Amino acid sequence: MRKICIGNEETVVPEEQPDPELAWVAIDSLLIDDRYQRPLGKSNWARIRKIASEFRWSRFSPILVSPAAEGGYAVVDGQHRVHAAKMCGYKTVPAMIVQMDPREQARSFSWVNDQVTRISTFHIFKAALAAGDDWAVRCRDAVSESGCRLMTANSSTDNKKAGEIYAIALIRKLVEQGQGDVVTAGLKALRSYDETGRVPLYSAVILRPWLSALAANELFLELDLVQFLQEHDPYRVLNKLDQLRKESGKHGKTPAKLERDAFITLLNDFSVKPRR
């Protein structure tokens, strides 16, 4: 735990303004001003239903409202949350009540939504791991069993080390599809093949087509994947594919599906190749 500290940052003196009021307000007293609020489309209702289905007061921050001229309160921020609360059958919600004219309400709506701190996949994974969420624990374990480590924060290129895995979204997708064994086998093969500690081998550029190809056929996991990598270095495979595309007059980044299919073709050929 750490205290709130601004270090050597200069203090700021805000303009004078009335203090806000914190209160529980009736949902039926809340109003939506369509002049600046977003309309509720299909995706919005999907978001509202998700909030409602996982409703916890520990995840519900007070909404921001302002007294409306016609009575009640205009919702400045929290439209999705308050709809979800009503869907759950609640009659009141916590709110911060601030005196604002309609123009300031619109400005506040714009400012609040523009100033949201973006949460990265690393933040989500780290928090989920601390909470003991099943998907996060399974992702960590699938990677750890290979001798690699799933990272909880990004790092500069110079500071990254072999065996550190930063492709959280890819690992999560595979694990949630029930393919944690693919993650473990694919990374373990890379770890055994990588004798010189090549950091780029563990980047998403390599992992995405490599692990996706292994996931395409469960029989691939029965192959000697280390020997396959010795015969088909991942970087040489992708570089050759990129070279062929350029020779054919195609430019730009090689599509992910083509990269995956290239590994699938090589794995299929490797599976039927006679061994000494």
Protein Blocks (a to p, Z undefined) as FASTA:
>chain_A
ZZddehjaccdddddddddddddddfklpccdfklpccddfklmmmmmmmmmmgcfklmc
cddddddfkgpjddfbhplmmmmmmmnopabdcdddddddfklmmmmmmmmmmmpccddf
klmmmmmmmnopaklmmmmmmmmmnopacdfbdcdfklpcehiafblmlmmmmmmnopam
mmmmmmmmmmmmmmnopaklmgmklmmmmmmmmmmpmklmmpcfklmmmmmgfklmmmmm
mmmmmmnopacjddfklmmmmmmmmmmmmmmgccZZ
